Amino acid sequence: MTVYLLGIHLVESYETWEEVFNSRVEARRLAGCLGGTIYHESDGKTQRAIALLKWDNRKNLEDFLETVKTKPF
């Protein structure tokens, strides 16, 4: 069953976050990520990176999250 992950990150620099996030595209794909959509929100003081990612199944998503506990997914 397809599952989704909604990640909301408070970031100091969206551009830095995006660079790191984009560097992990292949790792996510190999782990079962089927793609997603990224949003950027800023109110002038606070920036948020919002990622809605689609995964092939829950187990693959959970396994991937275990490998990235301290890294941006």
N, C-alpha and C positions, 0 to 999 in steps of 0.2 A: 504494500500500500504506500502510495506517495505521501510524504510528510513535508511540512514547511518549518523553517526556523526563522524567527524574527529576532534580529539582534539590534539593539539600540546602544550606541556607544557615545559617551561624551568625549569629545576630542579637542585637543588644543589646536591642532592643524588638520583640517580635513584632507588636504593634499598629501600630507605625510601618511595618514591613515590609509588613504586610497592607494598609495604606492605600495605599502605593505600588503594590503588586502589583495591587490592585483597580482602580486608576486606569488600568491598561493592558489591561483586559479587551477593549475594542473593538479596540485595535491587534493583540492576539493573534488575535482572531476574524478580522479582515481578512487576517491572514497565514496563516490555515489552521488555527488551534487549534480543536479541536472540544469543548473543555471539559477538566475534570480534577478532581482532588481535592487538597485542601490539608490538611496535618497540622501540628500544633504540638506540640513536645516540649520539656519543661523539666525539669532535674534540680535546680532551685533556683539553680544558678550559671550554667549554659549554656542558652541557648534555641536551638532549631532550627526553621526553617520548612522543611517538606518539601512539594514540589509534584510531583505526578504528572500530567503534561499529555498529552493525546492530540492528535495532529496528522494532517492529511489525507494528507501525504506527506513524505518525508525532505527533499526540496529546499526546500519551503516552510519547514520547521523550520530548516534550516541557514541559509537566507536571513534569517529572522527573528533568529536568534542573532547573525548578523553585525551587525545594526542595534542590538543591545542589549548589546554587549560590556561597556560600563561602566555599564549601568543594570539594575535588577532586571527580570526578565522578567515 
